[in-house]
Amino acid sequence: MADIPDSLSEEDAAYVRSLLGSKGFGGVNETQAAFLEQGGLAGGNTLLCAETGNGKTFCAETVVKKALDNGKRVGYLVPSVQLTNGKYGELNDWVDDEYTLAVRVYPEVSTAGTA
């Protein structure tokens, strides 16, 4: 485990600590620390690529929490129908009652035959 980077503002560190606490995590891992150190919570667009199990979801949820707390709307996409209910349940565990969670499942789009 790595420490929450000192370079974060106190507000951003509070988002990280809050989400760590709600998930029962003792700290961030190296991937998450690198994301935070490199401005992942600073706004704008960020692309985070890492192998499965390296903490990308935690990074995304930290961004979601900060955006919601700042009055923004958020779309959270998952790659399969199977993950939808699980992710809904996880988000529902830490999203405040003042927010409305909605699940929309869209039909699979075939790219067969396209160039």
QUICORTA-V171870 format. One record per residue. N is the residue number from 1. RES is the residue in one letter. PSI is psi as a letter, one per 40 degrees, with the letter a starting at -180 (none if undefined). Layout:
[[N	RES	PSI] [N	RES	PSI]]
This chain:
[[1	M	i] [2	A	i] [3	D	i] [4	I	h] [5	P	h] [6	D	e] [7	S	e] [8	L	i] [9	S	i] [10	E	d] [11	E	d] [12	D	d] [13	A	d] [14	A	d] [15	Y	d] [16	V	d] [17	R	d] [18	S	d] [19	L	d] [20	L	d] [21	G	d] [22	S	d] [23	K	e] [24	G	f] [25	F	i] [26	G	e] [27	G	a] [28	V	i] [29	N	a] [30	E	d] [31	T	d] [32	Q	d] [33	A	d] [34	A	d] [35	F	d] [36	L	d] [37	E	d] [38	Q	e] [39	G	f] [40	G	d] [41	L	e] [42	A	e] [43	G	i] [44	G	a] [45	N	h] [46	T	h] [47	L	h] [48	L	h] [49	C	h] [50	A	i] [51	E	i] [52	T	h] [53	G	e] [54	N	e] [55	G	e] [56	K	d] [57	T	d] [58	F	d] [59	C	d] [60	A	d] [61	E	d] [62	T	d] [63	V	d] [64	V	d] [65	K	d] [66	K	d] [67	A	d] [68	L	d] [69	D	e] [70	N	e] [71	G	e] [72	K	i] [73	R	i] [74	V	h] [75	G	h] [76	Y	h] [77	L	h] [78	V	i] [79	P	e] [80	S	i] [81	V	d] [82	Q	d] [83	L	e] [84	T	d] [85	N	d] [86	G	d] [87	K	d] [88	Y	d] [89	G	d] [90	E	d] [91	L	d] [92	N	d] [93	D	d] [94	W	e] [95	V	h] [96	D	i] [97	D	e] [98	E	e] [99	Y	i] [100	T	h] [101	L	h] [102	A	i] [103	V	h] [104	R	h] [105	V	h] [106	Y	i] [107	P	i] [108	E	h] [109	V	h] [110	S	h] [111	T	e] [112	A	h] [113	G	e] [114	T	i] [115	A	none]]
